[in-house]
Amino acid sequence: MKIGLLGFTFTSANKGCEALTYSFISLLKGITQNKKIEVINYSYNTDLGGLPEYFPDIQFTAMNIKLKDIHMALLKSFKTCDVIFDITYGDNFSDIYSPSFVLRTTLTKKMVLFSGTPLILVPQTYGPFKNAALKTLAAHVIKKCKKVYSRDSVSSDYVNKIAGFYPKTVTDLAFLLPFDKTEAASSKKRIGLNISGLLWRGGFDQKNQFGLTVDYQEFVQKLLESMLESNLEVHIIPHVIDENYHTNDDDWYVCKQVASMYPEVILAPKFEDAIQAKNYIATMDVFIGGRMHSTIGAFSAGVVTFPFSYSRKFEGLYGSLNYDYIIHGTKDSTEQALDKAKEWIGKSEEVRVQISQINQDIKKISGIFAEDLRYELNEL
């Protein structure tokens, strides 16, 4: 079976994007055990990274889909696939980040539909769209797909609003990311803090792009000082590591800068892939993060997790899981955000019980999704 992937990345500075790919390939391997699988990744980055080493039984290739390369060769390649799965990097089926980027990714989906190869949208966020033309184009593509899955009920409601039907609501694929959990040697409570370089800098435009009501830099610094005063072992953990280009999206440079201001904290290493990142995060007792997939890595490893939300994708995902311990970066004041974090760290064991119960529910949901996908593949 030849399977095409769209909106997946095998190697990325953003370990959350990698986590989605690693998790989906792991899922595919589980539901296609008796079939020979070839996977072709249609991507802006054709580097397959180290992922093939984790899955030696699958044949991997890649094809560049930069806008200038969208031509007959790409269309012919789409036609050779039995099915193509799209995830749009988890949350890019929206113009919240870049209208031009979502236009390119949506036109590529439209090209798949034109090829006649079935297109399945795997669990992701849908919307919001400010641009009416982009919303109309997105709705057209969604209606034509063989199957549509959503990772949260807010996105499912949005799809119904623009496309006239409810997709199947499951959850984020990154909950399935494999990991190894080792016991920490420290006797102190270990707190992991993911500092988002994107939020620290004010978004891609550096002008508070996401409309935060929390002063993010003040929140991070005061929280760090409070945790150190409480004799907690604090780890600063980047989840987007772009050390060669200090872009607005990079965490590493900001984390390194903040760590230098507080010598008592421990700066996590530069992770080579998403699994390494999750292995490290899994050793924490409590985790607070501004990168959603860093919080998913922690949550699914059983770590007490407090997400810092800058987008409705957080409320959508965790709301669907009935998990309310979210710092609302676009609604709370800085003091409210700090009070929440301090209070919740103090009641972490109570929260841990709830997370354990939710993780059991996630396993059931993920199992249903896997069986549903197995059925879709068998029907091809």
C-alpha positions in Angstrom: 0.0 0.0 0.0 1.3 3.4 -1.0 0.4 6.1 1.5 0.9 9.9 0.9 1.3 12.4 3.7 0.5 16.1 3.6 1.2 18.6 6.3 3.5 16.2 8.2 7.1 17.0 8.9 9.7 14.3 9.6 12.3 16.7 11.0 11.5 20.2 12.4 12.7 22.8 14.9 9.1 22.4 16.3 9.1 19.1 18.2 5.3 19.3 18.3 5.1 19.0 14.5 7.5 16.0 14.7 5.4 14.4 17.5 2.4 14.3 15.2 4.4 12.5 12.5 6.0 10.0 14.8 2.7 9.3 16.4 0.8 8.8 13.1 3.5 6.5 11.6 3.4 4.5 14.8 -0.4 4.2 14.4 -0.1 3.3 10.8 2.3 0.5 11.6 -0.1 -0.9 14.1 -3.1 -1.0 11.8 -1.3 -2.3 8.7 0.8 -5.1 10.2 0.3 -7.6 7.4 0.8 -5.1 4.5 4.0 -3.8 2.9 3.8 -0.1 3.3 5.4 2.7 1.3 5.1 6.2 2.7 5.8 9.3 0.6 5.9 12.6 2.4 4.8 15.6 0.4 6.5 18.4 2.2 8.4 21.7 2.1 11.2 19.9 3.9 12.2 16.6 2.3 14.7 15.7 5.0 13.4 12.4 6.6 15.6 12.9 9.6 15.9 10.0 12.1 12.3 8.8 11.9 12.9 5.9 9.4 15.3 4.4 12.0 12.4 4.0 14.4 10.3 2.2 11.7 12.7 0.1 9.6 9.9 -2.0 8.1 8.4 0.9 6.2 9.8 2.4 3.0 10.0 6.2 3.2 10.5 8.7 0.4 9.8 12.4 0.1 8.8 14.9 -2.6 9.1 18.7 -2.4 5.8 20.7 -2.7 7.0 24.2 -2.8 4.5 26.4 -4.7 6.8 26.7 -7.7 7.0 22.9 -7.9 3.2 22.3 -8.0 3.1 20.9 -11.5 2.1 17.7 -13.4 4.8 15.6 -11.8 3.3 16.2 -8.4 -0.2 15.5 -9.7 1.0 12.2 -11.2 2.7 11.3 -7.9 -0.6 11.9 -6.1 -2.3 9.6 -8.5 0.1 6.7 -7.6 -1.0 6.8 -4.0 -3.8 4.5 -2.6 -4.7 7.2 -0.1 -3.3 10.5 1.2 -3.6 11.7 4.8 -3.4 15.4 5.7 -2.8 17.0 9.1 -1.8 20.6 8.1 0.8 20.6 10.9 -2.0 20.2 13.5 -3.3 23.7 13.6 -2.5 25.4 10.3 -5.9 24.8 8.7 -6.7 28.4 9.8 -5.4 31.9 8.9 -4.4 32.6 12.5 -0.7 32.4 11.6 -0.4 33.1 7.9 -3.1 33.6 5.3 -0.7 32.9 2.5 0.5 29.7 4.0 -3.0 28.3 4.5 -3.8 29.3 0.9 -0.9 27.2 -0.3 -1.7 24.2 1.9 -5.4 24.3 0.9 -4.6 24.5 -2.8 -2.4 21.5 -2.4 -5.3 19.6 -0.8 -7.5 20.7 -3.7 -4.9 19.3 -6.1 -5.1 15.9 -4.3 -8.8 15.9 -4.8 -8.4 16.7 -8.5 -6.0 13.7 -8.8 -8.8 11.3 -7.7 -6.9 9.8 -4.8 -8.9 9.7 -1.6 -8.0 12.4 0.9 -8.5 11.8 4.6 -8.1 14.7 7.0 -6.7 13.2 10.3 -7.3 14.9 13.7 -6.5 18.6 13.6 -7.8 22.0 14.4 -10.1 23.6 11.9 -10.4 27.4 11.8 -10.9 30.1 12.7 -10.8 32.0 9.5 -10.9 35.8 9.3 -10.7 35.8 5.5 -14.0 34.9 3.9 -12.5 33.6 0.7 -10.1 31.3 2.6 -13.0 30.1 4.7 -15.0 29.3 1.6 -12.1 27.5 0.0 -11.5 25.5 3.1 -15.2 24.5 3.3 -15.1 23.3 -0.3 -12.1 21.1 0.3 -13.4 19.6 3.6 -16.7 18.6 1.9 -14.9 16.7 -0.8 -12.7 14.6 1.5 -13.3 10.9 1.9 -13.2 11.2 5.7 -12.7 14.1 8.1 -11.5 13.8 11.7 -11.2 16.5 14.3 -9.1 16.7 17.4 -11.7 18.7 19.5 -15.4 19.5 19.7 -14.8 23.2 19.0 -13.2 22.4 15.7 -16.0 19.9 14.9 -18.6 22.7 15.5 -16.7 25.0 13.3 -16.6 22.4 10.4 -20.3 21.9 10.8 -20.8 25.7 10.6 -18.8 26.2 7.4 -19.2 22.8 5.7 -22.6 21.5 6.9 -21.5 18.3 8.7 -19.8 17.1 11.9 -16.5 15.4 11.5 -15.6 12.5 13.7 -14.2 13.9 16.9 -11.3 12.0 18.5 -8.2 13.7 20.0 -4.7 14.8 19.2 -2.4 12.2 17.7 0.5 13.3 19.8 -1.1 11.6 22.8 0.1 8.4 21.1 3.8 9.4 20.9 6.0 6.6 22.4 8.4 7.4 25.2 10.6 5.9 27.9 10.1 7.2 31.5 13.0 7.0 33.8 12.8 7.9 37.5 14.5 11.1 38.6 17.2 11.0 41.1 16.3 14.3 42.8 14.3 14.3 46.0 12.8 17.8 45.2 9.6 18.3 43.3 10.6 18.8 39.6 8.8 21.5 37.7 9.2 21.7 33.9 8.6 25.2 32.4 8.3 25.4 28.6 8.9 29.0 27.6 7.5 29.8 24.2 9.8 32.0 22.2 6.8 32.9 20.0 4.9 34.3 23.0 7.9 35.9 24.6 8.5 37.9 21.4 4.9 38.9 20.9 4.1 36.6 18.0 5.4 36.5 14.5 4.7 40.2 14.1 6.2 41.1 17.6 3.1 43.2 18.3 1.1 40.9 20.6 -0.2 39.0 17.6 -2.4 36.7 19.7 -3.9 39.4 21.9 -2.5 38.2 25.2 -4.0 39.8 28.3 -1.1 38.3 30.3 2.3 40.0 30.2 4.0 36.8 29.2 7.6 37.9 30.1 6.5 39.1 33.5 4.5 35.9 34.1 7.5 33.7 33.3 10.0 35.7 35.5 7.7 36.0 38.5 6.7 32.4 38.3 10.3 31.3 38.1 11.2 33.4 41.2 8.2 32.0 43.1 9.1 28.4 42.3 12.8 28.9 43.3 11.8 30.6 46.5 9.7 27.4 47.2 12.8 25.3 46.8 11.5 23.5 43.7 13.8 22.0 41.1 13.0 24.0 38.0 13.8 22.9 34.5 13.4 25.3 31.5 12.4 23.2 28.5 12.4 24.4 24.9 10.1 22.6 22.4 11.0 24.6 19.3 14.7 24.5 18.8 16.0 26.6 15.9 19.5 27.4 17.1 20.8 28.4 13.6 18.1 31.0 12.9 16.9 33.1 15.8 13.5 33.3 14.4 10.4 34.6 16.2 9.2 31.0 16.6 12.4 29.6 18.3 12.3 28.7 22.0 15.9 27.7 22.5 17.5 31.2 22.4 14.9 32.6 24.8 15.2 29.6 27.2 18.9 29.9 27.2 18.7 33.7 27.9 16.2 33.2 30.8 18.3 30.4 32.3 21.3 32.6 32.4 19.3 35.1 34.6 18.5 32.3 37.1 21.6 30.2 37.8 19.6 27.8 40.0 17.5 26.5 37.2 18.4 23.6 34.9 18.3 24.2 31.1 17.1 21.1 29.2 19.3 20.0 26.3 18.7 20.6 22.6 16.5 17.6 21.7 17.1 15.8 18.4 13.6 14.6 18.0 10.1 14.6 19.6 10.7 11.3 21.4 13.8 12.7 23.2 11.8 15.7 24.2 9.0 13.6 25.6 11.4 11.3 27.5 12.8 14.4 29.3 9.4 16.0 30.0 8.2 12.6 31.4 10.7 12.9 34.3 8.9 16.0 35.6 6.4 16.1 38.4 4.6 19.2 37.1 4.8 20.9 33.7 3.7 24.3 32.6 3.9 25.1 28.9 3.1 27.6 26.2 3.6 25.1 23.4 0.5 22.9 23.1 2.3 19.8 22.1 4.8 20.2 24.9 1.8 20.0 27.3 0.4 17.0 25.4 3.7 15.2 25.8 3.6 15.9 29.5 -0.1 15.1 30.0 0.1 11.8 28.1 3.2 10.8 30.2 1.1 11.2 33.4 2.8 14.5 34.4 0.6 17.1 36.2 0.2 19.6 33.4 -0.9 23.2 33.3 -1.2 24.6 29.7 -0.7 28.3 29.0 -3.3 29.0 26.3 -2.9 31.6 23.5 -5.4 30.1 21.1 -8.7 28.4 21.2 -7.0 25.2 20.1 -6.0 24.7 23.8 -9.5 25.2 25.2 -10.9 23.1 22.4 -8.6 20.1 23.0 -8.5 20.1 26.8 -12.2 21.2 27.0 -13.1 18.1 25.0 -11.3 16.1 27.6 -13.1 17.9 30.5 -9.8 19.2 31.8 -10.1 22.7 33.2 -6.6 23.5 34.6 -5.7 25.9 31.8 -4.1 29.4 32.2 -6.0 31.5 29.7 -3.4 33.8 28.2 -6.0 35.8 26.3 -8.4 36.3 29.2 -6.6 36.2 32.5 -4.6 39.0 34.0 -1.0 38.5 34.7 -1.8 38.2 38.5 -4.6 35.8 37.8 -2.3 33.6 35.7 0.4 33.6 38.4 -2.2 32.8 41.2 -3.5 29.9 39.2 -0.1 28.4 38.6 1.0 28.8 42.2 -2.3 27.3 43.6 -2.3 24.4 41.2 1.3 23.4 41.8 0.3 23.1 45.5 -2.6 20.7 44.6 -0.7 18.7 42.0 -1.4 15.3 43.5 -5.1 15.9 43.3 -4.8 16.9 39.7 -2.6 13.9 38.9 -5.5 11.5 39.8 -7.7 13.3 37.3 -5.1 13.2 34.6 -4.7 9.5 35.1 -8.4 8.9 34.6 -8.5 11.1 31.5 -5.5 9.3 30.0 -7.5 6.1 30.3 -10.3 7.7 28.3 -7.8 8.9 25.7 -6.6 5.3 25.2 -10.2 4.3 24.5 -10.7 7.2 22.0 -7.5 6.5 20.3 -8.4 2.8 20.0 -11.7 3.7 18.4 -9.9 6.0 15.9 -7.4 3.3 15.0 -10.1 0.8 14.3 -12.0 3.4 12.3 -8.9 4.1 10.2 -8.2 0.4 9.7 -11.7 0.0 8.3 -11.2 3.0 5.9 -8.0 1.5 4.6 -9.5 -1.9 4.1 -12.3 -0.3 2.1 -9.8 1.2 -0.4 
